[in-house]
């Protein structure tokens, strides 16, 4: 696959995951909605990583802050805090030790603002991917 095809792969997977996260939100699977939205952000950052690096294979990591750094995306202080919080969703939804506490925390009022911000972040990275810089 070409570099552009790799980027398109990560972009399309990210967009699909975000739509899945929204669907899970509507069906009241709120904890999993945040987990899948984390995947959407992870995948869009992997697309940016491919664009800004020689290799077409991004690292097999889930840490959004490390991915952004490797993708050469300058994060604002607000984005650093936000992505740090979002990083926790993949751990808390995945592991039994954290699951029930995370489930209880995931009210619509807690989840909806995060989904909105993740969608905005995804769009920001999509804009970077479509620019020629």
Helices and strands as residue ranges (DSSP letters): H 3-26, H 30-52, H 64-70, H 77-94, H 96-105, H 108-130
